[in-house]
Structure formats: structure tokens, C-alpha cells
Amino acid sequence: MKVLLAEYAAARDPALAPEGAAMLDVLVQSFTRCGYEVVLAGPGDFYDEIVRLSPMCDMGLVIAPDHLLAKFTLPVEQYSHNLGCGSMNAALCANKVTTGRILKNHGIPVPADAPTGRHVVKPVSGCGAQGVRLTTDAPGQGEFAEAYIEGDHYSVSLVMSRVVGEACLYFSGNPPLVLSINRQAMILNPDGTFTYSGGETPVHPSRAQEIIDTAVKAVTVLGCQGYCGVDVVVADKVYVVDVNPRITTSLVGIAACMEEEIATLLVSASQGNAPGKVHFNGSVRFDARGTVTPV
């Protein structure tokens, strides 16, 4: 069977290229080991490449910044079998203001609106730590502000099953597959900007169940499917600060010590039958360029 892996950043976004290339490499290796013929999007117009290649493939997966993900996922849904999050849900998650409002309305802790003084400014439609800064300035066009929460930074990596044969916004009756909790290395630079430099996985913090429960509720409320990552800050509560309806850099570390193949998990989840758990051999640290070292 042929699988299209369409990764945007490696050839089109220098700032995110190392992370994009690292994620793509993990996926290519896993699908190849599992016996799939991997087809890669070429260097031409990304959308046109997906439209051209999707009908030739049995399934496809798009890896792209959140604000572009819905557009590029749509032709995979139209012409092939999508292994990732649905385009409508990806579009929802791309708007960080709307996402935060929905989570708050469902009782999920999110940062409060920005108080006077120091606060965090973010792009409404952004990716990772790009454009995120701690400042006293008002947000500019296409930005919003929220309270700065000091705490421990983690992400939760999950795979959500879907209902087979239905254009459904929500996952199937199968429970979400929690892959791991990952410690995030977030650097606050002297100029107030933030840099994501990788992390460690799997980790087992004292409030692990609270972290997992919060992440599962968030992706359930937003109707995410396939692989997704939920970024949280653990303080007096577990605050959700971002929901990524796509492959994230943490996969580089997860795949290095997880016994199961990510390719098998993604395909199974897309058919509504992801397993109940996965197994790990040790822990690793990873950086944003895909370098992995044992802990």
C-alpha cells in the first residue's frame, strides 16, 4: 500500500525546517519498516503536490504548521484516506483564541485574559513558540494577550481513534491512546521571546493523571483525530496553553524508545481501533533538530 507523507516545513520554512525534517524522517522509517511504499510531496507548490499525489495513494498524512494544516489536509480527505486530524477540527485548533474560549466553556483551565503589567503575547494563528513573548506591550495585529503562568512545562502526546465510514467530528468509542507525557524545554530569552529546544520522554510527574485527564478532555472537546499534542503548564492547576492537531516534535523522542510502530498506531486509529496502551524501553532526551540521547 502507498502512503503519502506531505511535510511542509523542511523545504519551505527555514525556521521550522530542522523539526520538520526530523518528524518526517521518523515517519518515513516507521512506514517503511511496516511494509508501506512511502510517497513524498515534492518541492513544487505544496497544495498542488498533495492534490496530484493523493489519488495515487491509499492513505496520506500532512505535517504542517497549524494555520496551514486544514487547507492542506482537505485534498487528502477528498482523494485518499486521511491518517491525521480532520480539516474542520484542524481549522478550529488553528485559532488559538477560539480554542481557548471553547476549552474554558467546558471547564478546562486555560490562561486568563492578560492583566495589566507583564503578560504573554501570542499569534492568534501560530506554531510552537514562534512569535510568543513575555512583554508589557499590547498585542499587535493578528495577536492576542493572556496571563503568564509560571510552572512546569509538559506536553501530552495522544492518538485519537475515529468512527469508521463517517465524516465525524469526534473520536470513536475507543478511548484515547495516551502515548506519553513529555517534559518540554522552554527557554525564556533575555528579550522576552520563548524558544522551544526539545524535551524528555516519557516522564512521570507526580500529577501525571491530572495532566493526562486534562489533555484527554481538551482533545475530546475539540474533536481531534489521529496524533495530537497538548501543551500544558502545571501550576496551581494544569493549564492548557496549546493544542496541536498534528504530529509534534515529541514524536522524535517517543519513537526512539516506544516498542510499537507509530505507523501502525496511526493506521489503526484511522480505522477506529487503536490499542489501549503502548510500551517503552527507557527514556530519552531530544532536541528540536531531532538529536536523541538516552537518559
C-alpha positions in Angstrom: 0.0 0.0 0.0 1.1 3.5 -0.7 1.2 6.3 1.9 1.7 10.0 1.1 3.7 11.8 3.7 3.4 15.5 3.0 5.7 17.6 5.2 5.6 21.4 4.7 8.4 23.0 6.7 11.6 21.1 5.7 11.7 22.7 2.3 9.6 25.8 2.8 10.1 27.3 6.3 13.8 27.7 7.4 12.9 28.4 11.0 11.0 25.1 11.3 12.9 23.1 8.8 15.0 21.0 11.3 11.9 20.0 13.3 10.0 19.2 10.1 12.8 17.1 8.7 13.2 15.2 12.0 9.5 14.3 12.2 9.4 13.3 8.5 12.4 11.0 9.0 10.7 9.2 11.9 7.6 8.7 9.9 9.3 7.5 6.7 11.3 5.0 8.6 8.3 3.6 10.5 6.1 3.3 7.5 8.9 1.7 5.5 9.6 -0.9 8.3 5.8 -1.7 8.3 5.9 -2.5 4.6 4.3 0.6 3.1 5.5 2.3 0.0 6.2 5.9 1.0 5.4 8.7 -1.4 6.8 12.2 -0.5 5.5 15.6 -1.6 7.9 17.2 -4.0 9.4 20.7 -3.9 6.7 22.3 -6.0 3.6 24.1 -4.9 2.7 22.2 -1.7 -1.1 22.2 -2.2 -0.7 21.2 -5.9 1.6 18.3 -4.9 -1.0 17.0 -2.4 -3.8 17.2 -5.0 -1.6 15.4 -7.5 -0.3 12.6 -5.3 -3.3 11.9 -3.0 -5.4 10.0 -5.6 -2.4 7.7 -6.3 -2.0 6.7 -2.6 -4.1 4.6 -0.3 -3.7 6.9 2.6 -2.0 10.2 3.5 -0.7 12.4 6.3 0.0 16.1 6.3 2.5 17.6 8.7 2.3 21.4 8.5 2.1 24.5 10.8 -1.3 24.7 12.5 -2.6 27.7 10.5 -1.9 25.8 7.2 -2.9 22.3 8.2 -6.6 22.5 7.4 -6.1 23.7 3.8 -3.5 21.0 3.0 -5.5 18.2 4.8 -8.7 18.8 2.8 -7.4 17.3 -0.5 -6.2 14.2 1.4 -9.7 13.8 2.8 -11.2 14.2 -0.7 -8.9 12.0 -2.7 -7.4 9.5 -0.2 -7.7 8.2 3.4 -6.6 10.8 5.9 -4.4 9.5 8.8 -4.4 12.8 10.6 -6.9 15.2 12.2 -9.9 16.2 10.1 -9.6 19.5 8.3 -12.5 21.2 10.2 -11.1 20.3 13.5 -7.6 21.4 12.4 -9.0 24.7 11.4 -10.7 25.1 14.8 -7.4 24.4 16.7 -5.5 26.8 14.5 -7.4 29.7 16.0 -5.9 29.9 19.5 -8.4 32.5 20.8 -11.4 30.3 19.7 -9.7 27.2 21.0 -9.1 28.8 24.4 -12.7 30.0 24.6 -14.1 26.6 23.9 -11.9 24.9 26.4 -12.8 27.5 29.1 -16.5 27.0 28.4 -16.0 23.3 29.1 -14.3 23.8 32.4 -10.8 23.2 31.2 -8.2 25.6 32.8 -6.6 28.0 30.3 -4.6 31.2 31.0 -6.8 34.1 31.9 -7.1 37.2 29.8 -4.0 39.4 30.2 -3.8 41.5 33.3 -2.1 44.8 33.5 1.7 44.6 33.6 3.7 41.6 32.3 1.8 39.1 30.1 2.3 36.7 27.2 1.5 37.9 23.6 0.9 35.2 21.0 -0.1 35.0 17.4 -3.8 34.0 17.0 -2.7 31.5 14.4 0.8 30.4 15.2 3.0 27.3 15.5 5.1 26.3 18.5 6.9 29.2 20.3 7.2 31.3 17.2 6.1 34.9 17.9 5.4 34.1 21.6 6.9 36.6 24.0 6.7 37.9 27.6 6.1 41.7 27.5 4.2 44.7 28.8 3.3 45.8 25.3 -0.2 45.5 23.8 -0.7 42.8 21.2 -0.4 43.8 17.6 -2.5 42.8 14.6 -3.1 39.1 14.5 -2.0 38.7 18.1 -3.7 38.3 21.5 -2.6 38.5 25.1 -3.0 36.2 28.1 -1.8 35.9 31.6 1.7 34.5 32.2 1.7 31.3 34.3 4.9 30.2 36.0 5.1 26.5 36.3 6.4 23.3 34.8 6.0 22.8 31.0 4.8 19.4 29.7 3.1 18.1 26.6 0.9 15.0 26.3 1.1 13.0 23.0 -2.1 11.1 22.1 -3.6 9.2 19.3 -7.3 9.5 18.8 -9.4 6.9 17.0 -12.2 7.9 14.7 -15.5 6.5 13.7 -15.0 4.3 10.5 -17.0 5.4 7.5 -18.4 8.6 8.9 -17.4 12.2 8.4 -17.5 12.6 12.2 -16.1 15.4 14.3 -15.5 13.2 17.3 -13.5 10.1 18.0 -14.9 6.6 18.2 -16.0 4.7 21.3 -12.4 3.6 21.7 -10.7 5.5 24.5 -7.9 7.9 23.5 -4.4 6.2 23.3 -2.1 8.2 25.5 1.5 7.7 24.2 3.4 9.7 26.8 3.9 12.8 28.9 6.9 14.8 27.7 8.9 17.4 29.6 9.3 20.5 27.5 12.5 22.5 27.5 11.1 26.1 27.1 13.7 28.8 27.3 12.8 32.4 28.2 15.3 34.6 26.4 16.6 37.9 27.7 14.5 39.8 25.1 11.3 38.2 26.4 10.9 35.7 23.5 10.5 32.0 24.1 12.4 29.2 22.4 11.4 25.5 22.4 14.6 23.4 22.5 13.2 19.8 22.8 12.5 17.8 25.9 12.5 14.4 27.6 10.1 11.5 27.2 8.5 9.6 28.7 8.3 11.3 32.1 6.2 10.5 35.1 5.5 13.7 37.1 3.7 13.5 40.4 0.5 14.9 38.9 0.6 12.7 35.8 -3.1 11.6 36.0 -4.3 15.2 36.3 -2.1 16.1 33.3 -3.5 13.2 31.2 -7.1 13.8 32.2 -6.8 17.5 31.3 -5.2 16.7 27.9 -7.7 14.0 27.0 -10.7 16.3 27.9 -9.2 19.0 25.7 -8.7 16.9 22.6 -12.1 15.3 23.1 -13.9 18.6 23.3 -12.1 19.9 20.2 -12.9 16.7 18.2 -9.2 15.9 17.4 -8.3 12.8 15.5 -5.1 11.0 14.8 -1.9 12.1 16.5 -2.1 15.3 18.6 -0.1 17.1 21.2 -1.5 19.1 24.1 0.9 21.6 25.8 0.3 22.4 29.4 1.8 24.4 32.3 1.4 22.8 35.7 0.9 25.3 38.5 -2.0 25.6 40.9 -3.9 23.9 38.1 -3.0 22.1 34.9 -3.4 24.8 32.3 -3.8 24.0 28.6 -1.7 26.5 26.6 -1.9 25.0 23.2 -3.5 22.1 21.3 -1.7 20.8 18.2 -3.8 18.6 16.0 -0.8 17.1 14.2 2.5 15.3 14.6 4.7 17.2 17.0 8.5 17.2 17.6 8.0 15.0 20.7 7.4 12.1 18.3 11.2 12.0 17.6 11.8 11.1 21.2 8.8 8.8 21.6 9.7 6.7 18.5 13.2 6.2 19.8 12.0 4.3 22.9 8.5 3.1 22.1 8.2 -0.6 21.2 5.2 -0.1 18.9 5.5 1.5 15.4 3.9 4.9 15.0 2.8 3.9 11.5 0.8 1.0 12.8 -0.8 3.2 15.5 -1.8 5.9 13.0 -3.4 3.4 10.6 -5.2 1.6 13.3 -6.6 4.8 14.8 -7.8 5.9 11.4 -9.8 2.7 11.2 -11.2 3.2 14.7 -9.2 0.6 16.6 -6.1 2.0 18.2 -4.7 -0.2 21.0 -5.2 0.6 24.6 -1.6 1.4 25.5 1.9 1.4 24.3 5.2 0.2 25.9 8.5 1.9 26.3 12.1 0.9 26.8 13.7 3.6 28.9 13.6 7.4 28.3 15.4 9.8 26.0 16.1 13.4 25.7 15.6 15.1 22.3 16.3 18.5 20.8 14.4 20.4 18.1 16.8 19.2 15.4 15.9 15.5 16.1 19.0 14.5 18.0 18.1 11.8 20.6 20.2 10.8 23.6 19.3 8.1 26.3 18.6 9.4 29.7 
